[in-house]
Amino acid sequence: MACTLSWPVGLDFARRSIQAGQQCVGCLCSQKVMVLTMGHAIQQFVDVGKRAGFIALNDKEVYWFFGATCPPKGMEKGADPEMIQREVMENLAKDFPPVYLDVVKNSDLSSLTWAPLMFRYPWDILFGNLVQSSVTVAGDAMHPMTPDLGQGGCSALEDAVALGRHLGNSIAEHGKLVIGDIGFAIERYAKERRLRVATLITASYLSGWVQQHGSNRFMRFLRDVFYGLLLGRVVKGITKYDCGKLHGVSPLP
Ligand SMILES: Cc1cc2nc3c(=O)[nH]c(=O)nc-3n(C[C@H](O)[C@H](O)[C@H](O)COP(=O)(O)OP(=O)(O)OC[C@H]3O[C@@H](n4cnc5c(N)ncnc54)[C@H](O)[C@@H]3O)c2cc1C
């Protein structure tokens, strides 16, 4: 089957993801005491162009992150973990609450990564070329998105179901996979996924944008509207999405 998650030769579309104008660091820290006293709720802190937070993963580990629109020079991908930790504590997040800085201080440096956030313009998904012959893309290769709604992996799984269903329909129709039908199945898959993933990219980006772009009156108003009126509906629409059922699979002999 000529379908791949990496960049297929000739499908130039997959190479054109762009930086979303933010960079993000993610890390684990061991902090049993904090988990016990604060529970497992997510804590988030925002400032102009900066956003940080942490959440307990279990009784021993806390995941923390920091995102900024303008990281200082030298903080490019692959920078030294100790330097990143120092930069976050002593510069980028120095005005954030001590409870957050304490988490950063206790980081497991081997798990610390810093990278630019990537996304693809939704109109490139809606109108771009997702298929070439019997080759297509799925997951992040098709629709990289900012992490604000936690949908990158979920939508990659939806892709897999949709692609499997369209190929399965062809098998169900002919009793076997007919080579000439693969291209049509892939076309139908791409058509089905365009609007869904373009919506997710847009909603994720806007969700991050309203959180991180300051606290003047207008932004506070936008945030109130987004979180008070829109987010619940957006999330409901996203999580209630039905990507369909796969054909039954015969048990192995
Ligand atoms: C910190 C973090 C938190 C996240 N949280 C969430 C969340 O809460 N919910 C959610 O839905 N999503 C989340 N995501 C996003 C999610 O992880 C991705 O969207 C998802 O993993 C994309 O799946 P994929 O299969 O498309 O790509 P990947 O998971 O990146 O898989 C691609 C694979 O291809 C391999 N590969 C690359 N190039 C080649 C090559 N040339 N040859 C062979 N193999 C190759 C890579 O090694 C990799 O194993 C998170 C991501 C991060 C980084």
The ligand as an SDF file (V2000), in Angstrom:
LIG
                    3D

 53 58  0  0  0  0  0  0  0  0999 V2000
    4.6090   17.2880   24.6220 C   0  0  0  0  0  0  0  0  0  0  0  0
    3.4970   16.8840   23.6900 C   0  0  0  0  0  0  0  0  0  0  0  0
    2.2250   16.6950   24.1950 C   0  0  0  0  0  0  0  0  0  0  0  0
    1.1890   16.2940   23.3450 C   0  0  0  0  0  0  0  0  0  0  0  0
   -0.0490   16.1090   23.8760 N   0  0  0  0  0  0  0  0  0  0  0  0
   -1.0450   15.6780   23.0750 C   0  0  0  0  0  0  0  0  0  0  0  0
   -2.3390   15.4150   23.6270 C   0  0  0  0  0  0  0  0  0  0  0  0
   -2.5920   15.5920   24.8150 O   0  0  0  0  0  0  0  0  0  0  0  0
   -3.3140   14.9890   22.7780 N   0  0  0  0  0  0  0  0  0  0  0  0
   -3.0720   14.7790   21.4550 C   0  0  0  0  0  0  0  0  0  0  0  0
   -3.9940   14.3650   20.7330 O   0  0  0  0  0  0  0  0  0  0  0  0
   -1.8560   15.0340   20.9110 N   0  0  0  0  0  0  0  0  0  0  0  0
   -0.8400   15.4700   21.6920 C   0  0  0  0  0  0  0  0  0  0  0  0
    0.3880   15.7160   21.1510 N   0  0  0  0  0  0  0  0  0  0  0  0
    0.5690   15.6250   19.6950 C   0  0  0  0  0  0  0  0  0  0  0  0
    0.8210   14.1900   19.2470 C   0  0  0  0  0  0  0  0  0  0  0  0
    1.9120   13.6300   19.9510 O   0  0  0  0  0  0  0  0  0  0  0  0
    1.1550   14.1910   17.7340 C   0  0  0  0  0  0  0  0  0  0  0  0
    0.1860   14.9510   17.0450 O   0  0  0  0  0  0  0  0  0  0  0  0
    1.1340   12.7700   17.2150 C   0  0  0  0  0  0  0  0  0  0  0  0
    2.1600   12.0230   17.8280 O   0  0  0  0  0  0  0  0  0  0  0  0
    1.3260   12.7520   15.6950 C   0  0  0  0  0  0  0  0  0  0  0  0
    1.3880   11.4190   15.3010 O   0  0  0  0  0  0  0  0  0  0  0  0
    2.0860   11.0310   13.9390 P   0  0  0  0  0  0  0  0  0  0  0  0
    1.9790    9.5410   13.8490 O   0  0  0  0  0  0  0  0  0  0  0  0
    1.5040   11.8400   12.8380 O   0  0  0  0  0  0  0  0  0  0  0  0
    3.5790   11.5120   14.0650 O   0  0  0  0  0  0  0  0  0  0  0  0
    4.7070   11.0010   15.0790 P   0  0  0  0  0  0  0  0  0  0  0  0
    4.1130   10.5490   16.3800 O   0  0  0  0  0  0  0  0  0  0  0  0
    5.7160   12.0920   15.0950 O   0  0  0  0  0  0  0  0  0  0  0  0
    5.2690    9.7040   14.3690 O   0  0  0  0  0  0  0  0  0  0  0  0
    6.0890    9.7990   13.2230 C   0  0  0  0  0  0  0  0  0  0  0  0
    7.0640    8.6430   13.2960 C   0  0  0  0  0  0  0  0  0  0  0  0
    7.7770    8.5910   12.0600 O   0  0  0  0  0  0  0  0  0  0  0  0
    9.1320    8.3950   12.3510 C   0  0  0  0  0  0  0  0  0  0  0  0
    9.8880    8.9190   11.2120 N   0  0  0  0  0  0  0  0  0  0  0  0
   10.1340   10.2070   10.8820 C   0  0  0  0  0  0  0  0  0  0  0  0
   10.8570   10.2820    9.7560 N   0  0  0  0  0  0  0  0  0  0  0  0
   11.0580    9.0110    9.3580 C   0  0  0  0  0  0  0  0  0  0  0  0
   11.7280    8.4320    8.2480 C   0  0  0  0  0  0  0  0  0  0  0  0
   12.3180    9.1660    7.3100 N   0  0  0  0  0  0  0  0  0  0  0  0
   11.7430    7.0770    8.1420 N   0  0  0  0  0  0  0  0  0  0  0  0
   11.1250    6.3020    9.0580 C   0  0  0  0  0  0  0  0  0  0  0  0
   10.4670    6.8100   10.1350 N   0  0  0  0  0  0  0  0  0  0  0  0
   10.4450    8.1330   10.2680 C   0  0  0  0  0  0  0  0  0  0  0  0
    9.3820    9.1440   13.6520 C   0  0  0  0  0  0  0  0  0  0  0  0
   10.5140    8.6400   14.3100 O   0  0  0  0  0  0  0  0  0  0  0  0
    8.0890    8.8350   14.4030 C   0  0  0  0  0  0  0  0  0  0  0  0
    8.1880    7.6280   15.1350 O   0  0  0  0  0  0  0  0  0  0  0  0
    1.4450   16.1030   21.9720 C   0  0  0  0  0  0  0  0  0  0  0  0
    2.7410   16.2980   21.4610 C   0  0  0  0  0  0  0  0  0  0  0  0
    3.7610   16.6690   22.3170 C   0  0  0  0  0  0  0  0  0  0  0  0
    5.1480   16.8460   21.7560 C   0  0  0  0  0  0  0  0  0  0  0  0
  1  2  1  0
  2  3  1  0
  2 52  2  0
  3  4  2  0
  4  5  1  0
  4 50  1  0
  5  6  2  0
  6  7  1  0
  6 13  1  0
  7  8  2  0
  7  9  1  0
  9 10  1  0
 10 11  2  0
 10 12  1  0
 12 13  2  0
 13 14  1  0
 14 15  1  0
 14 50  1  0
 15 16  1  0
 16 17  1  0
 16 18  1  0
 18 19  1  0
 18 20  1  0
 20 21  1  0
 20 22  1  0
 22 23  1  0
 23 24  1  0
 24 25  2  0
 24 26  1  0
 24 27  1  0
 27 28  1  0
 28 29  2  0
 28 30  1  0
 28 31  1  0
 31 32  1  0
 32 33  1  0
 33 34  1  0
 33 48  1  0
 34 35  1  0
 35 36  1  0
 35 46  1  0
 36 37  1  0
 36 45  1  0
 37 38  2  0
 38 39  1  0
 39 40  1  0
 39 45  2  0
 40 41  1  0
 40 42  2  0
 42 43  1  0
 43 44  2  0
 44 45  1  0
 46 47  1  0
 46 48  1  0
 48 49  1  0
 50 51  2  0
 51 52  1  0
 52 53  1  0
M  END
$$$$
